[in-house]
């Protein structure tokens, strides 16, 4: 048996989730905390690698303790967040925990994932959002946001998203199903929301850049169809910086669902 954790973290100080030899990572910090908590070596596996600087409101990871068949009996799931957080830095927090079977995998057992990319629509520099929201070089008008929203809907469905994958990626199967793609604006913050059964490397950041360029240029929302059909990274927009990206949630179905932890995004 493993423990599945729902985690929130500020990715500013980390070189992504996955272990790196010479840089701090979220996986490294969680593994150290788990090993200290259980008094033996722990294996921590994440639902996604996430790039350096990317944040998370609902990242999921399993903790496997070799030699411990029922870690939920050592520390009950209800007490695990508090126990972990006593050993974690302030920029990482365990929000919830549930027990899952040994064959559960936080990445491959996922039905879908939801990301948000945050963009500031205001022409003003807002220092308190620095490192949390992307600031375009020029303001984004309501009409541009509407174009972005219409263009986003063109992405829904089963598509070949090769145009929205980082150059040099070795992934061969670039077909994914986007279940929801929407762009909204509230209080001067534009949110690009994408829910899909899987994501290619830098896919959300490239889609967000493409939608932003489409809106700012006043292009037809239908122009996104041509970008998809091209299957050419050069036809899509810029890759926006990592600090505006948030992994919001991972869906494992009703059997492995977490309680709602409320508003965790700016």
Secondary structure, DSSP 8 states (H G I E B T S, - for coil): -EEEEEEEE-GGGSS-SS--TTS--HHHHHHHHHHHHHTS-EEEEES----TT-EEEEEEEEEEETT-S-HHHHS-HHHHHHHHHTTS-TTEEEEEEEEE-TT--TTTT-SEEEEEEEEE--SS--GGGTTTSEE-SS---HHHHHHHHHHHHTT-EEEE-GGGS-TT------EEEEEEEEEEEETTEEEEEEEES---TTHHHHHHHHHHHHHHHT--TTHHHHHHHHT-GGGS-----GGGEEEEEEE--GGG----------
